[in-house]
């Protein structure tokens, strides 16, 4: 089965690996495509987008592997998310993830909704106690909702799946990788999905079709 991941960090934020080493390890683990989405605010978006874009070009040329240059907007004021996400796309980030209202960090209330309402945000990561109203808006706006394997953030996966399924959202399973041990294998990604409450019949959509749809929307 193809393996995709749209939420990974390098030592350009709080990850441990150089981008090219992270990519190499992902290739060895069987990945098909991935995004590098280091933590970002208004001040470092330009650097991140330019740096990962340069690496992505070399990786595509020599390894034939797709790396999506992205950012994860992290603890950005909720009222600034739309403008900062717009900035990220203008600076060359192909993918914008927003760090959602996880139950283990003091994310500003209203972040989930601000991310979902922004046309420049592609993925709402680990959204914590996602509300039905937020999930319905995500489904209507085409915002992908993350099911995560990241410790702490994953505590509400079951809630996210239950509410998101009712609303008809498009899920993605992501690792939120910070260290080599976080990188998924195909079998582990399946276990994360099933452990969150997704059904076997839903796995093809979540693990294959939704990633392909997102890559198509990004022009990749």
C-alpha positions as CSV (number, residue, x, y, z in Angstrom):
1,X,0.0,0.0,0.0
2,X,1.3,3.5,-0.8
3,X,2.4,5.5,2.3
4,X,1.9,9.3,2.6
5,X,2.6,11.8,5.4
6,X,1.8,15.5,5.3
7,X,3.1,16.6,8.7
8,X,6.8,16.2,9.4
9,X,9.5,18.3,11.2
10,X,13.2,18.8,10.7
11,X,15.9,20.6,12.7
12,X,14.7,23.8,11.0
13,X,12.2,23.8,13.9
14,X,12.1,21.2,16.7
15,X,12.8,18.0,14.7
16,X,16.1,16.1,14.9
17,X,17.0,15.5,11.3
18,X,18.3,17.4,8.3
19,X,15.6,17.5,5.7
20,X,17.4,15.3,3.2
21,X,18.1,12.7,5.9
22,X,14.4,12.7,7.0
23,X,13.5,12.1,3.3
24,X,16.0,9.3,2.9
25,X,14.7,7.6,6.0
26,X,11.1,8.0,4.7
27,X,12.0,6.5,1.4
28,X,13.6,3.5,3.1
29,X,10.4,3.1,5.2
30,X,8.3,2.8,2.0
31,X,6.9,6.3,1.7
32,X,5.4,7.4,-1.6
33,X,5.4,11.2,-1.0
34,X,5.7,13.4,2.0
35,X,5.5,17.0,3.2
36,X,8.0,18.9,5.4
37,X,6.0,21.3,7.6
38,X,8.3,22.9,10.1
39,X,6.8,25.1,12.8
40,X,6.2,28.6,11.5
41,X,5.1,32.1,12.4
42,X,5.3,35.3,10.3
43,X,9.0,35.7,10.8
44,X,10.4,32.4,9.5
45,X,8.0,31.4,6.8
46,X,10.2,32.8,3.9
47,X,13.3,30.9,5.1
48,X,11.4,27.6,5.6
49,X,9.7,27.7,2.3
50,X,12.8,28.6,0.3
51,X,15.0,26.1,2.1
52,X,12.7,23.1,1.7
53,X,11.9,24.1,-1.8
54,X,15.6,23.9,-2.8
55,X,15.9,20.5,-1.1
56,X,12.8,19.2,-2.8
57,X,14.1,20.1,-6.3
58,X,17.3,18.1,-5.7
59,X,15.5,15.2,-4.2
60,X,13.1,15.0,-7.1
61,X,15.9,15.2,-9.6
62,X,18.1,12.5,-8.1
63,X,15.7,10.3,-6.2
64,X,12.5,10.8,-8.2
65,X,10.6,11.4,-4.9
66,X,8.0,14.0,-4.1
67,X,8.6,16.3,-1.2
68,X,6.0,19.0,-0.6
69,X,7.4,22.2,0.9
70,X,5.1,23.3,3.6
71,X,4.8,25.0,7.0
72,X,2.8,24.3,10.2
73,X,1.5,27.6,11.6
74,X,2.0,27.1,15.3
75,X,0.4,29.2,18.1
76,X,-0.2,32.0,15.6
77,X,-3.0,34.3,16.9
78,X,-6.3,32.9,15.7
79,X,-7.2,36.3,14.2
80,X,-4.0,36.3,12.2
81,X,-4.2,32.8,10.8
82,X,-5.8,33.7,7.5
83,X,-3.3,36.5,6.7
84,X,-0.3,34.4,7.8
85,X,-1.5,31.4,5.8
86,X,-1.8,33.7,2.8
87,X,1.7,34.9,3.4
88,X,3.0,31.3,3.5
89,X,1.5,30.5,0.1
90,X,2.8,33.7,-1.3
91,X,6.3,32.9,0.0
92,X,6.3,29.5,-1.7
93,X,4.9,27.1,0.8
94,X,2.8,24.6,-1.2
95,X,1.0,23.2,1.8
96,X,-0.2,25.0,5.0
97,X,-1.0,23.0,8.1
98,X,-2.4,24.7,11.2
99,X,-1.5,23.4,14.7
100,X,-4.9,22.8,16.1
101,X,-6.4,22.9,19.6
102,X,-4.7,19.8,20.9
103,X,-5.6,19.0,24.5
104,X,-1.9,19.0,25.6
105,X,-0.9,22.6,24.6
106,X,-2.2,26.1,25.3
107,X,-3.4,26.8,21.8
108,X,-5.6,29.8,21.6
109,X,-9.4,29.0,21.5
110,X,-10.8,29.8,18.1
111,X,-7.7,28.4,16.2
112,X,-9.6,25.4,14.8
113,X,-12.3,27.6,13.3
114,X,-9.9,30.2,12.0
115,X,-7.9,27.5,10.2
116,X,-11.0,25.9,8.7
117,X,-12.4,29.2,7.5
118,X,-9.1,30.2,5.7
119,X,-9.0,29.3,2.0
120,X,-5.2,29.1,2.4
121,X,-5.1,26.4,5.0
122,X,-5.0,22.8,3.7
123,X,-4.9,20.7,6.9
124,X,-6.0,21.2,10.5
125,X,-3.7,19.1,12.6
126,X,-4.6,17.4,15.8
127,X,-7.7,19.5,16.4
128,X,-8.4,18.2,19.9
129,X,-12.1,18.4,20.8
130,X,-13.2,19.3,17.3
131,X,-16.9,20.4,17.4
132,X,-19.5,19.1,15.0
133,X,-20.0,22.7,13.7
134,X,-16.3,23.0,12.9
135,X,-16.2,19.5,11.3
136,X,-19.2,20.4,9.1
137,X,-17.4,23.6,8.0
138,X,-14.3,21.6,7.3
139,X,-16.3,19.2,5.1
140,X,-17.9,22.1,3.2
141,X,-14.6,24.0,2.8
142,X,-12.5,21.0,1.8
143,X,-10.1,21.3,4.8
144,X,-8.5,18.0,5.6
145,X,-8.6,16.9,9.3
146,X,-5.7,15.0,10.8
147,X,-5.6,11.7,12.7
148,X,-2.2,11.8,14.4
149,X,0.2,9.3,15.9
150,X,1.9,12.0,17.9
151,X,1.9,11.3,21.6
152,X,-0.4,13.5,23.6
153,X,-2.0,15.0,20.5
154,X,-3.4,11.6,19.7
155,X,-5.5,11.5,22.9
156,X,-8.5,12.9,21.1
157,X,-8.2,10.8,17.9
158,X,-11.3,8.8,18.7
159,X,-13.4,12.0,19.3
160,X,-12.0,13.5,16.1
161,X,-13.0,10.5,14.0
162,X,-16.4,10.2,15.5
163,X,-17.3,13.8,15.0
164,X,-15.5,14.1,11.6
165,X,-17.2,11.0,10.3
166,X,-20.6,12.4,11.2
167,X,-19.8,15.6,9.3
168,X,-18.3,13.9,6.3
169,X,-14.8,15.3,6.6
170,X,-11.7,14.1,4.7
171,X,-9.2,12.5,7.1
172,X,-5.5,12.1,6.7
173,X,-3.2,10.0,8.9
174,X,0.0,11.9,9.7
175,X,2.9,11.2,12.0
176,X,3.9,14.7,13.2
177,X,7.4,13.3,13.0
178,X,10.1,15.0,15.2
179,X,12.6,12.1,15.5
180,X,13.4,9.0,13.4
181,X,11.4,6.7,15.6
182,X,8.2,8.7,14.7
183,X,8.4,7.8,11.0
184,X,5.6,5.6,9.9
185,X,5.6,2.2,8.2
186,X,2.6,1.2,6.2
187,X,1.5,-1.3,8.8
188,X,1.8,1.3,11.6
189,X,-0.2,3.9,9.7
190,X,-3.0,1.3,9.4
191,X,-2.9,0.6,13.1
192,X,-3.1,4.3,13.9
193,X,-6.2,4.6,11.7
194,X,-7.9,1.6,13.1
195,X,-6.9,2.6,16.7
196,X,-8.6,6.0,16.2
197,X,-11.8,4.2,15.3
198,X,-11.7,4.2,11.5
199,X,-13.1,1.1,9.9
200,X,-11.3,-1.2,7.5
201,X,-13.7,-0.1,4.8
202,X,-12.5,3.5,5.3
203,X,-8.8,2.9,5.1
204,X,-8.5,3.1,1.3
205,X,-10.0,6.6,1.3
206,X,-8.0,7.8,4.3
207,X,-4.6,6.3,3.5
208,X,-4.6,6.4,-0.3
209,X,-7.4,8.4,-2.0
210,X,-7.4,11.4,0.3
211,X,-3.6,11.9,0.0
212,X,-3.8,11.5,-3.8
213,X,-6.6,14.1,-3.9
214,X,-4.6,16.5,-1.8
215,X,-1.6,16.1,-4.0
216,X,-3.8,16.8,-7.0
217,X,-5.2,19.9,-5.4
218,X,-1.6,21.1,-4.9
219,X,-0.7,20.5,-8.5
220,X,1.6,17.6,-7.7
